[in-house]
Amino acid sequence: MNIFYKYYKRYDAWYDRNKFAYLSEIEAIRRVLPKKGRGLEIGVGTGRFAGALKIESGIDPSKDMLRLARRRGIDAKLACGERLPFKKAVFDYAVIIITICFVNDPKRVLKEAYRVLKKNGRIIMGIVDRDGFLGRFYQKKKSIFYKNANFFTVKEVTDLLKGAGFTGFSYRQTLSKLPDRVRSMERSRKGFGRGGFVVISARKG
């Protein structure tokens, strides 16, 4: 995670350079995001997603990233996903976008997300599918941000979520091209297997 402390400005600038890929991801997440309720982004980073999706709260272990997130209006706290600084059952939904491939203990993060969600609360996860074209590209490219990432398949994330107690799964996909080749916002589609970015939604049982 030290790369995000050191290169947080470079990370944030990616969303400006790849505007339409970013907007495509936002569209896919928004399609499954609850229309109301209190939300939390675990791994809020610089607040790019939370700000655009109007998610009020977030946590991240990077002080510099949190500073940018707060400028975007996020109530952002310094914390890690394995130990959320919240009581039980206080959020209506939780969002984890890409972050799961960088955490030390994915199972613990998802159990913590389950703990802070209200009954029937939803978890929304955005991942780069390891089996997809984008996952294969990033693994081969070994970029500064992804060279140490632990990419997951959709099935693996689904199994992790089931293990944490989540049920009622749905999937959406977007990005048919590499991010720097996306020239307009893509509309997401149901399912997975063709899009490079996959959104997985599930419910607290």
CYANA upper distance limits for C-alpha pairs under 8 A (distance plus 0.5 A):
  1 MET  CA      5 TYR  CA      7.57
  1 MET  CA    102 PHE  CA      7.37
  2 ASN  CA      6 LYS  CA      6.81
  3 ILE  CA      7 TYR  CA      6.22
  3 ILE  CA      8 TYR  CA      8.17
  3 ILE  CA    144 ILE  CA      8.02
  3 ILE  CA    145 PHE  CA      7.17
  4 PHE  CA      8 TYR  CA      5.55
  4 PHE  CA     11 TYR  CA      7.79
  4 PHE  CA     62 SER  CA      7.63
  4 PHE  CA     65 MET  CA      8.39
  4 PHE  CA    145 PHE  CA      8.16
  5 TYR  CA     62 SER  CA      6.18
  5 TYR  CA     63 LYS  CA      8.17
  5 TYR  CA     64 ASP  CA      7.17
  5 TYR  CA     65 MET  CA      7.88
  7 TYR  CA     11 TYR  CA      6.71
  8 TYR  CA     12 ASP  CA      6.66
  8 TYR  CA     46 THR  CA      8.30
  8 TYR  CA     64 ASP  CA      7.54
  8 TYR  CA     65 MET  CA      6.64
  9 LYS  CA     13 ALA  CA      6.67
 10 ARG  CA     14 TRP  CA      7.03
 11 TYR  CA     15 TYR  CA      8.25
 12 ASP  CA     16 ASP  CA      8.17
 12 ASP  CA     46 THR  CA      7.04
 12 ASP  CA     48 ARG  CA      8.19
 13 ALA  CA     17 ARG  CA      6.93
 14 TRP  CA     18 ASN  CA      6.50
 15 TYR  CA     19 LYS  CA      5.99
 15 TYR  CA     22 TYR  CA      6.47
 15 TYR  CA     48 ARG  CA      8.36
 17 ARG  CA    180 ASP  CA      8.12
 18 ASN  CA     22 TYR  CA      6.75
 18 ASN  CA    179 PRO  CA      6.52
 18 ASN  CA    180 ASP  CA      6.11
 18 ASN  CA    182 VAL  CA      8.20
 19 LYS  CA     23 LEU  CA      6.68
 20 PHE  CA     24 SER  CA      6.51
 20 PHE  CA    179 PRO  CA      8.26
 20 PHE  CA    182 VAL  CA      6.45
 20 PHE  CA    183 ARG  CA      6.65
 20 PHE  CA    184 SER  CA      5.77
 20 PHE  CA    185 MET  CA      5.43
 20 PHE  CA    186 GLU  CA      8.27
 21 ALA  CA     25 GLU  CA      6.84
 21 ALA  CA    175 LEU  CA      7.27
 21 ALA  CA    179 PRO  CA      5.63
 21 ALA  CA    180 ASP  CA      7.98
 21 ALA  CA    182 VAL  CA      6.32
 21 ALA  CA    184 SER  CA      8.31
 21 ALA  CA    185 MET  CA      7.16
 21 ALA  CA    186 GLU  CA      8.29
 22 TYR  CA     26 ILE  CA      6.77
 23 LEU  CA     27 GLU  CA      6.63
 23 LEU  CA    185 MET  CA      6.38
 24 SER  CA     28 ALA  CA      6.86
 24 SER  CA    174 THR  CA      7.12
 24 SER  CA    175 LEU  CA      7.45
 24 SER  CA    185 MET  CA      5.46
 24 SER  CA    186 GLU  CA      5.64
 24 SER  CA    187 ARG  CA      7.15
 24 SER  CA    188 SER  CA      7.77
 25 GLU  CA     29 ILE  CA      6.81
 25 GLU  CA    174 THR  CA      7.26
 25 GLU  CA    175 LEU  CA      8.24
 25 GLU  CA    197 PHE  CA      7.64
 26 ILE  CA     30 ARG  CA      6.49
 26 ILE  CA     49 PHE  CA      7.53
 26 ILE  CA     52 ALA  CA      8.00
 26 ILE  CA     53 LEU  CA      7.91
 27 GLU  CA     31 ARG  CA      6.84
 27 GLU  CA    187 ARG  CA      7.51
 27 GLU  CA    188 SER  CA      7.49
 28 ALA  CA     32 VAL  CA      7.85
 28 ALA  CA    172 ARG  CA      7.02
 28 ALA  CA    173 GLN  CA      7.37
 28 ALA  CA    174 THR  CA      7.23
 28 ALA  CA    187 ARG  CA      7.80
 28 ALA  CA    188 SER  CA      5.74
 28 ALA  CA    189 ARG  CA      8.48
 28 ALA  CA    199 VAL  CA      7.33
 29 ILE  CA     33 LEU  CA      6.60
 29 ILE  CA    124 ILE  CA      8.04
 29 ILE  CA    126 GLY  CA      7.93
 29 ILE  CA    199 VAL  CA      6.85
 30 ARG  CA     53 LEU  CA      7.46
 32 VAL  CA    124 ILE  CA      8.09
 32 VAL  CA    201 SER  CA      7.42
 33 LEU  CA    124 ILE  CA      7.72
 34 PRO  CA     93 TYR  CA      7.85
 34 PRO  CA    122 ARG  CA      8.44
 37 GLY  CA     91 PHE  CA      8.02
 37 GLY  CA     92 ASP  CA      5.89
 37 GLY  CA     93 TYR  CA      7.89
 38 ARG  CA     55 ILE  CA      8.05
 38 ARG  CA     56 GLU  CA      7.70
 38 ARG  CA     90 VAL  CA      8.41
 38 ARG  CA     91 PHE  CA      5.74
 38 ARG  CA     92 ASP  CA      5.71
 38 ARG  CA     93 TYR  CA      7.19
 39 GLY  CA     55 ILE  CA      5.85
 39 GLY  CA     56 GLU  CA      6.75
 39 GLY  CA     57 SER  CA      6.84
 39 GLY  CA     91 PHE  CA      6.22
 39 GLY  CA     92 ASP  CA      6.41
 39 GLY  CA     93 TYR  CA      5.42
 39 GLY  CA     94 ALA  CA      6.12
 39 GLY  CA     95 VAL  CA      8.07
 40 LEU  CA     55 ILE  CA      6.84
 40 LEU  CA     56 GLU  CA      7.31
 40 LEU  CA     57 SER  CA      5.31
 40 LEU  CA     58 GLY  CA      5.71
 40 LEU  CA     59 ILE  CA      8.38
 40 LEU  CA     91 PHE  CA      7.34
 40 LEU  CA     93 TYR  CA      7.01
 40 LEU  CA     94 ALA  CA      5.23
 40 LEU  CA     95 VAL  CA      6.66
 41 GLU  CA     50 ALA  CA      7.08
 41 GLU  CA     55 ILE  CA      7.55
 41 GLU  CA     57 SER  CA      6.88
 41 GLU  CA     58 GLY  CA      5.05
 41 GLU  CA     59 ILE  CA      7.11
 41 GLU  CA     94 ALA  CA      6.21
 41 GLU  CA     95 VAL  CA      5.12
 41 GLU  CA     96 ILE  CA      6.44
 42 ILE  CA     58 GLY  CA      6.35
 42 ILE  CA     59 ILE  CA      5.92
 42 ILE  CA     60 ASP  CA      7.34
 42 ILE  CA     80 CYS  CA      8.47
 42 ILE  CA     81 GLY  CA      6.58
 42 ILE  CA     94 ALA  CA      7.59
 42 ILE  CA     95 VAL  CA      6.65
 42 ILE  CA     96 ILE  CA      5.78
 42 ILE  CA     97 ILE  CA      8.39
 42 ILE  CA     99 THR  CA      8.09
 43 GLY  CA     58 GLY  CA      7.49
 43 GLY  CA     59 ILE  CA      6.16
 43 GLY  CA     60 ASP  CA      5.29
 43 GLY  CA     61 PRO  CA      8.27
 43 GLY  CA     80 CYS  CA      8.15
 43 GLY  CA     81 GLY  CA      7.60
 43 GLY  CA     96 ILE  CA      7.08
 43 GLY  CA     97 ILE  CA      7.91
 43 GLY  CA     99 THR  CA      6.23
 44 VAL  CA     48 ARG  CA      8.35
 44 VAL  CA     49 PHE  CA      7.98
 44 VAL  CA     50 ALA  CA      7.25
 44 VAL  CA     58 GLY  CA      5.72
 44 VAL  CA     59 ILE  CA      6.14
 44 VAL  CA     60 ASP  CA      6.19
 44 VAL  CA     66 LEU  CA      8.25
 44 VAL  CA     69 ALA  CA      7.89
 44 VAL  CA     76 ALA  CA      8.13
 45 GLY  CA     59 ILE  CA      8.37
 45 GLY  CA     60 ASP  CA      6.50
 45 GLY  CA     62 SER  CA      7.86
 45 GLY  CA     65 MET  CA      5.70
 45 GLY  CA     66 LEU  CA      6.84
 45 GLY  CA     69 ALA  CA      7.25
 46 THR  CA     65 MET  CA      5.10
 46 THR  CA     66 LEU  CA      6.41
 46 THR  CA     67 ARG  CA      7.92
 46 THR  CA     68 LEU  CA      5.54
 46 THR  CA     69 ALA  CA      4.86
 47 GLY  CA     51 GLY  CA      5.96
 47 GLY  CA     65 MET  CA      8.42
 47 GLY  CA     66 LEU  CA      8.16
 47 GLY  CA     68 LEU  CA      7.39
 47 GLY  CA     69 ALA  CA      4.65
 47 GLY  CA     70 ARG  CA      8.02
 47 GLY  CA     72 ARG  CA      6.88
 47 GLY  CA     74 ILE  CA      7.35
 48 ARG  CA     52 ALA  CA      6.84
 48 ARG  CA     69 ALA  CA      7.93
 48 ARG  CA     72 ARG  CA      8.46
 49 PHE  CA     53 LEU  CA      6.44
 50 ALA  CA     54 LYS  CA      6.16
 50 ALA  CA     55 ILE  CA      5.15
 50 ALA  CA     56 GLU  CA      7.53
 50 ALA  CA     57 SER  CA      8.32
 50 ALA  CA     58 GLY  CA      8.09
 50 ALA  CA     74 ILE  CA      7.64
 51 GLY  CA     55 ILE  CA      6.88
 51 GLY  CA     56 GLU  CA      8.37
 51 GLY  CA     69 ALA  CA      8.27
 51 GLY  CA     72 ARG  CA      6.35
 51 GLY  CA     73 GLY  CA      7.35
 51 GLY  CA     74 ILE  CA      7.26
 55 ILE  CA     74 ILE  CA      7.83
 56 GLU  CA     73 GLY  CA      8.06
 56 GLU  CA     74 ILE  CA      5.82
 56 GLU  CA     75 ASP  CA      6.46
 57 SER  CA     74 ILE  CA      6.19
 57 SER  CA     75 ASP  CA      5.23
 57 SER  CA     76 ALA  CA      6.25
 57 SER  CA     77 LYS  CA      8.50
 58 GLY  CA     74 ILE  CA      7.23
 58 GLY  CA     75 ASP  CA      6.75
 58 GLY  CA     76 ALA  CA      5.13
 58 GLY  CA     77 LYS  CA      6.82
 59 ILE  CA     66 LEU  CA      8.43
 59 ILE  CA     76 ALA  CA      5.87
 59 ILE  CA     77 LYS  CA      5.27
 59 ILE  CA     78 LEU  CA      6.25
 59 ILE  CA     79 ALA  CA      6.03
 59 ILE  CA     80 CYS  CA      7.31
 59 ILE  CA     81 GLY  CA      8.03
 59 ILE  CA     84 LEU  CA      8.41
 60 ASP  CA     65 MET  CA      8.17
 60 ASP  CA     66 LEU  CA      7.21
 60 ASP  CA     76 ALA  CA      7.94
 60 ASP  CA     77 LYS  CA      7.12
 60 ASP  CA     78 LEU  CA      5.89
 60 ASP  CA     79 ALA  CA      5.84
 60 ASP  CA     80 CYS  CA      6.35
 60 ASP  CA     81 GLY  CA      8.16
 61 PRO  CA     78 LEU  CA      5.84
 61 PRO  CA     79 ALA  CA      5.60
 61 PRO  CA     80 CYS  CA      5.96
 62 SER  CA     66 LEU  CA      6.72
 62 SER  CA     78 LEU  CA      7.53
 63 LYS  CA     67 ARG  CA      6.79
 63 LYS  CA     78 LEU  CA      7.21
 64 ASP  CA     68 LEU  CA      7.35
 65 MET  CA     69 ALA  CA      6.79
 66 LEU  CA     70 ARG  CA      6.55
 66 LEU  CA     76 ALA  CA      6.59
 66 LEU  CA     77 LYS  CA      7.82
 66 LEU  CA     78 LEU  CA      7.85
 67 ARG  CA     71 ARG  CA      7.01
 68 LEU  CA     72 ARG  CA      7.08
 69 ALA  CA     73 GLY  CA      7.24
 69 ALA  CA     74 ILE  CA      6.15
 69 ALA  CA     76 ALA  CA      7.20
 70 ARG  CA     74 ILE  CA      5.31
 70 ARG  CA     75 ASP  CA      6.78
 70 ARG  CA     76 ALA  CA      6.65
 79 ALA  CA     83 ARG  CA      7.60
 79 ALA  CA     84 LEU  CA      7.04
 79 ALA  CA     85 PRO  CA      7.53
 80 CYS  CA     84 LEU  CA      6.96
 81 GLY  CA    103 VAL  CA      8.10
 81 GLY  CA    108 ARG  CA      8.37
 81 GLY  CA    109 VAL  CA      5.51
 81 GLY  CA    112 GLU  CA      7.69
 81 GLY  CA    113 ALA  CA      8.49
 82 GLU  CA    105 ASP  CA      7.33
 82 GLU  CA    106 PRO  CA      8.41
 82 GLU  CA    108 ARG  CA      5.86
 82 GLU  CA    109 VAL  CA      5.03
 82 GLU  CA    112 GLU  CA      6.94
 83 ARG  CA    109 VAL  CA      8.00
 83 ARG  CA    112 GLU  CA      7.28
 84 LEU  CA    112 GLU  CA      7.03
 84 LEU  CA    113 ALA  CA      8.48
 86 PHE  CA     90 VAL  CA      7.99
 86 PHE  CA    116 VAL  CA      7.12
 87 LYS  CA    116 VAL  CA      6.73
 88 LYS  CA    115 ARG  CA      5.88
 88 LYS  CA    116 VAL  CA      4.95
 88 LYS  CA    117 LEU  CA      7.41
 88 LYS  CA    118 LYS  CA      8.19
 89 ALA  CA    115 ARG  CA      6.74
 89 ALA  CA    116 VAL  CA      4.93
 89 ALA  CA    117 LEU  CA      4.95
 89 ALA  CA    118 LYS  CA      4.54
 89 ALA  CA    119 LYS  CA      7.60
 90 VAL  CA    116 VAL  CA      6.07
 90 VAL  CA    117 LEU  CA      6.35
 90 VAL  CA    118 LYS  CA      6.39
 91 PHE  CA    116 VAL  CA      6.56
 91 PHE  CA    117 LEU  CA      5.27
 91 PHE  CA    118 LYS  CA      6.27
 91 PHE  CA    121 GLY  CA      7.72
 92 ASP  CA    117 LEU  CA      6.35
 92 ASP  CA    118 LYS  CA      6.17
 92 ASP  CA    120 ASN  CA      8.46
 92 ASP  CA    121 GLY  CA      5.29
 92 ASP  CA    122 ARG  CA      7.10
 93 TYR  CA    117 LEU  CA      6.85
 93 TYR  CA    118 LYS  CA      8.45
 93 TYR  CA    121 GLY  CA      5.76
 93 TYR  CA    122 ARG  CA      5.08
 93 TYR  CA    123 ILE  CA      6.09
 93 TYR  CA    124 ILE  CA      8.07
 94 ALA  CA    113 ALA  CA      7.22
 94 ALA  CA    117 LEU  CA      7.78
 94 ALA  CA    122 ARG  CA      6.95
 94 ALA  CA    123 ILE  CA      5.36
 94 ALA  CA    124 ILE  CA      6.78
 95 VAL  CA    123 ILE  CA      6.36
 95 VAL  CA    124 ILE  CA      5.28
 95 VAL  CA    125 MET  CA      6.32
 96 ILE  CA    100 ILE  CA      7.38
 96 ILE  CA    123 ILE  CA      8.29
 96 ILE  CA    124 ILE  CA      6.84
 96 ILE  CA    125 MET  CA      5.29
 96 ILE  CA    126 GLY  CA      6.85
 97 ILE  CA    124 ILE  CA      8.49
 97 ILE  CA    125 MET  CA      5.99
 97 ILE  CA    126 GLY  CA      4.86
 97 ILE  CA    127 ILE  CA      6.81
 98 ILE  CA    102 PHE  CA      8.36
 98 ILE  CA    125 MET  CA      8.09
 98 ILE  CA    126 GLY  CA      6.19
 98 ILE  CA    127 ILE  CA      5.45
 98 ILE  CA    128 VAL  CA      7.35
 99 THR  CA    103 VAL  CA      7.16
100 ILE  CA    106 PRO  CA      6.60
100 ILE  CA    127 ILE  CA      8.40
101 CYS  CA    106 PRO  CA      8.37
101 CYS  CA    149 ALA  CA      5.94
101 CYS  CA    150 ASN  CA      5.16
101 CYS  CA    151 PHE  CA      5.84
101 CYS  CA    152 PHE  CA      7.47
102 PHE  CA    148 ASN  CA      8.26
102 PHE  CA    149 ALA  CA      6.02
102 PHE  CA    150 ASN  CA      6.90
103 VAL  CA    109 VAL  CA      8.43
105 ASP  CA    109 VAL  CA      6.90
106 PRO  CA    110 LEU  CA      6.82
106 PRO  CA    160 LEU  CA      8.40
107 LYS  CA    111 LYS  CA      6.74
107 LYS  CA    160 LEU  CA      6.93
107 LYS  CA    163 GLY  CA      8.45
107 LYS  CA    164 ALA  CA      7.59
108 ARG  CA    112 GLU  CA      6.61
109 VAL  CA    113 ALA  CA      6.72
110 LEU  CA    114 TYR  CA      6.65
110 LEU  CA    160 LEU  CA      8.16
110 LEU  CA    161 LEU  CA      7.23
110 LEU  CA    164 ALA  CA      6.59
111 LYS  CA    115 ARG  CA      6.68
111 LYS  CA    164 ALA  CA      5.71
111 LYS  CA    165 GLY  CA      8.45
112 GLU  CA    116 VAL  CA      6.92
113 ALA  CA    117 LEU  CA      6.84
113 ALA  CA    123 ILE  CA      8.18
114 TYR  CA    164 ALA  CA      7.44
114 TYR  CA    165 GLY  CA      7.89
114 TYR  CA    166 PHE  CA      8.19
114 TYR  CA    204 LYS  CA      7.00
117 LEU  CA    121 GLY  CA      5.87
117 LEU  CA    122 ARG  CA      7.92
117 LEU  CA    204 LYS  CA      7.75
118 LYS  CA    204 LYS  CA      8.15
119 LYS  CA    204 LYS  CA      6.60
119 LYS  CA    205 GLY  CA      7.52
120 ASN  CA    203 ARG  CA      6.13
120 ASN  CA    204 LYS  CA      5.37
120 ASN  CA    205 GLY  CA      6.67
121 GLY  CA    203 ARG  CA      6.25
121 GLY  CA    204 LYS  CA      5.85
122 ARG  CA    201 SER  CA      7.45
122 ARG  CA    202 ALA  CA      6.17
122 ARG  CA    203 ARG  CA      4.97
122 ARG  CA    204 LYS  CA      6.59
123 ILE  CA    201 SER  CA      6.26
123 ILE  CA    202 ALA  CA      5.95
123 ILE  CA    203 ARG  CA      6.76
123 ILE  CA    204 LYS  CA      8.11
124 ILE  CA    199 VAL  CA      7.31
124 ILE  CA    200 ILE  CA      6.24
124 ILE  CA    201 SER  CA      5.04
124 ILE  CA    202 ALA  CA      7.21
125 MET  CA    199 VAL  CA      6.00
125 MET  CA    200 ILE  CA      5.56
125 MET  CA    201 SER  CA      6.89
126 GLY  CA    197 PHE  CA      7.38
126 GLY  CA    198 VAL  CA      6.18
126 GLY  CA    199 VAL  CA      4.93
126 GLY  CA    200 ILE  CA      6.90
127 ILE  CA    152 PHE  CA      8.24
127 ILE  CA    154 VAL  CA      8.50
127 ILE  CA    197 PHE  CA      6.30
127 ILE  CA    198 VAL  CA      5.90
127 ILE  CA    199 VAL  CA      6.98
128 VAL  CA    132 GLY  CA      8.12
128 VAL  CA    134 LEU  CA      7.23
128 VAL  CA    135 GLY  CA      6.14
128 VAL  CA    151 PHE  CA      7.59
128 VAL  CA    152 PHE  CA      8.11
128 VAL  CA    196 GLY  CA      6.45
128 VAL  CA    197 PHE  CA      5.37
128 VAL  CA    198 VAL  CA      6.87
129 ASP  CA    134 LEU  CA      7.72
129 ASP  CA    135 GLY  CA      5.93
129 ASP  CA    151 PHE  CA      7.58
129 ASP  CA    152 PHE  CA      6.68
129 ASP  CA    153 THR  CA      5.56
129 ASP  CA    154 VAL  CA      6.57
129 ASP  CA    196 GLY  CA      6.71
129 ASP  CA    197 PHE  CA      6.92
129 ASP  CA    198 VAL  CA      7.04
130 ARG  CA    134 LEU  CA      8.07
130 ARG  CA    135 GLY  CA      4.79
130 ARG  CA    136 ARG  CA      6.75
130 ARG  CA    151 PHE  CA      5.88
130 ARG  CA    152 PHE  CA      5.81
130 ARG  CA    153 THR  CA      5.43
130 ARG  CA    154 VAL  CA      8.39
131 ASP  CA    135 GLY  CA      6.69
131 ASP  CA    136 ARG  CA      7.18
131 ASP  CA    153 THR  CA      6.43
131 ASP  CA    193 GLY  CA      8.40
132 GLY  CA    136 ARG  CA      6.80
132 GLY  CA    193 GLY  CA      7.01
132 GLY  CA    194 ARG  CA      7.40
132 GLY  CA    195 GLY  CA      7.59
132 GLY  CA    196 GLY  CA      6.07
133 PHE  CA    137 PHE  CA      6.62
133 PHE  CA    195 GLY  CA      8.48
133 PHE  CA    196 GLY  CA      6.56
134 LEU  CA    138 TYR  CA      6.70
134 LEU  CA    178 LEU  CA      7.14
134 LEU  CA    196 GLY  CA      5.37
134 LEU  CA    197 PHE  CA      8.18
135 GLY  CA    139 GLN  CA      6.69
135 GLY  CA    151 PHE  CA      7.74
135 GLY  CA    196 GLY  CA      7.42
136 ARG  CA    140 LYS  CA      6.71
137 PHE  CA    141 LYS  CA      6.41
138 TYR  CA    142 LYS  CA      6.48
138 TYR  CA    143 SER  CA      7.37
138 TYR  CA    146 TYR  CA      7.04
138 TYR  CA    147 LYS  CA      8.34
139 GLN  CA    146 TYR  CA      7.77
139 GLN  CA    147 LYS  CA      7.45
141 LYS  CA    147 LYS  CA      8.38
142 LYS  CA    146 TYR  CA      6.41
142 LYS  CA    147 LYS  CA      4.75
142 LYS  CA    148 ASN  CA      8.49
143 SER  CA    147 LYS  CA      5.88
145 PHE  CA    149 ALA  CA      7.98
152 PHE  CA    156 GLU  CA      6.47
152 PHE  CA    157 VAL  CA      6.91
153 THR  CA    157 VAL  CA      6.92
154 VAL  CA    158 THR  CA      6.61
154 VAL  CA    192 PHE  CA      8.37
154 VAL  CA    198 VAL  CA      8.22
155 LYS  CA    159 ASP  CA      6.59
156 GLU  CA    160 LEU  CA      6.71
157 VAL  CA    161 LEU  CA      6.65
158 THR  CA    162 LYS  CA      6.66
158 THR  CA    200 ILE  CA      8.35
159 ASP  CA    163 GLY  CA      6.61
160 LEU  CA    164 ALA  CA      6.88
161 LEU  CA    165 GLY  CA      6.98
161 LEU  CA    166 PHE  CA      5.92
161 LEU  CA    167 THR  CA      8.34
161 LEU  CA    202 ALA  CA      8.42
162 LYS  CA    166 PHE  CA      5.48
162 LYS  CA    167 THR  CA      6.89
165 GLY  CA    204 LYS  CA      7.12
165 GLY  CA    205 GLY  CA      6.74
166 PHE  CA    202 ALA  CA      6.48
166 PHE  CA    203 ARG  CA      5.87
166 PHE  CA    204 LYS  CA      5.34
166 PHE  CA    205 GLY  CA      6.09
167 THR  CA    202 ALA  CA      6.08
167 THR  CA    203 ARG  CA      5.74
167 THR  CA    204 LYS  CA      6.93
167 THR  CA    205 GLY  CA      6.43
168 GLY  CA    201 SER  CA      8.36
168 GLY  CA    202 ALA  CA      5.71
168 GLY  CA    203 ARG  CA      6.15
169 PHE  CA    200 ILE  CA      7.47
169 PHE  CA    201 SER  CA      6.08
169 PHE  CA    202 ALA  CA      5.05
169 PHE  CA    203 ARG  CA      7.77
170 SER  CA    191 GLY  CA      8.04
170 SER  CA    200 ILE  CA      6.44
170 SER  CA    201 SER  CA      5.74
170 SER  CA    202 ALA  CA      7.12
171 TYR  CA    190 LYS  CA      6.33
171 TYR  CA    191 GLY  CA      5.32
171 TYR  CA    192 PHE  CA      6.96
171 TYR  CA    198 VAL  CA      7.44
171 TYR  CA    199 VAL  CA      6.14
171 TYR  CA    200 ILE  CA      5.31
171 TYR  CA    201 SER  CA      6.88
172 ARG  CA    188 SER  CA      6.80
172 ARG  CA    189 ARG  CA      5.92
172 ARG  CA    190 LYS  CA      4.83
172 ARG  CA    191 GLY  CA      5.49
172 ARG  CA    192 PHE  CA      6.76
172 ARG  CA    198 VAL  CA      6.24
172 ARG  CA    199 VAL  CA      5.62
172 ARG  CA    200 ILE  CA      7.28
173 GLN  CA    188 SER  CA      5.91
173 GLN  CA    189 ARG  CA      5.90
173 GLN  CA    190 LYS  CA      6.76
173 GLN  CA    191 GLY  CA      6.70
173 GLN  CA    192 PHE  CA      5.95
173 GLN  CA    193 GLY  CA      8.39
173 GLN  CA    194 ARG  CA      7.80
173 GLN  CA    195 GLY  CA      5.42
173 GLN  CA    196 GLY  CA      7.64
173 GLN  CA    197 PHE  CA      6.20
173 GLN  CA    198 VAL  CA      4.95
173 GLN  CA    199 VAL  CA      6.69
174 THR  CA    186 GLU  CA      7.18
174 THR  CA    187 ARG  CA      7.39
174 THR  CA    188 SER  CA      5.23
174 THR  CA    189 ARG  CA      7.12
174 THR  CA    194 ARG  CA      8.46
174 THR  CA    195 GLY  CA      5.13
174 THR  CA    196 GLY  CA      6.81
174 THR  CA    197 PHE  CA      5.90
174 THR  CA    198 VAL  CA      7.08
175 LEU  CA    179 PRO  CA      7.77
175 LEU  CA    182 VAL  CA      8.09
175 LEU  CA    186 GLU  CA      7.23
175 LEU  CA    188 SER  CA      8.48
175 LEU  CA    195 GLY  CA      5.61
175 LEU  CA    196 GLY  CA      5.79
175 LEU  CA    197 PHE  CA      6.51
176 SER  CA    194 ARG  CA      7.51
176 SER  CA    195 GLY  CA      5.78
176 SER  CA    196 GLY  CA      6.92
177 LYS  CA    181 ARG  CA      6.59
177 LYS  CA    182 VAL  CA      6.61
177 LYS  CA    196 GLY  CA      8.12
178 LEU  CA    182 VAL  CA      7.20
192 PHE  CA    198 VAL  CA      6.89
